[in-house]
């Protein structure tokens, strides 16, 4: 699991495969981030294409971001289908 300190930038990246090939979805790729207390810190943020089928968004953690396990939720819409993925990262307090 990736670890970040309060105030750092969290890179959020997702690869979009359709029928085994990296593909740019025809509709959207969005990101939602929930903090360690399950509060929505970011909701349905559009992600930017980095290359074919690869999307990225850099999220800046606040200096007082809640320490603990955070979750990233990715939603990809292509051809009328909705695909979802998620992962986690840890936020640590500076000591």
C-alpha positions, 0 to 999 in steps of 0.5 A: 500500500502506498504511503503519503504524509499530510501535505503531500501530493497523491498520484491517482492513476488508472488503466482502462482496458476494453477487451484486453486492449488499453482504450480511451473510454468514450464517455468518462473516467472519474475519481472519488476519494474517501478519507480514513473516516469514510468522508468524501474528500473528492467526488466524481472528479474527471481524470486527465488522459496521460496516454491511450487508456491511462488516466491520471489525477494528482490529489493534494492532501491537506496539512491536516488530512486525517491519518489512516487508510484512504480509498480511491474509487475509479469509475470508467464509462465506455460503450454504455458499460460502467466499470469500477475499480478501487485501491487504498493508500495510507496517510501518515502524520508528520512526526 
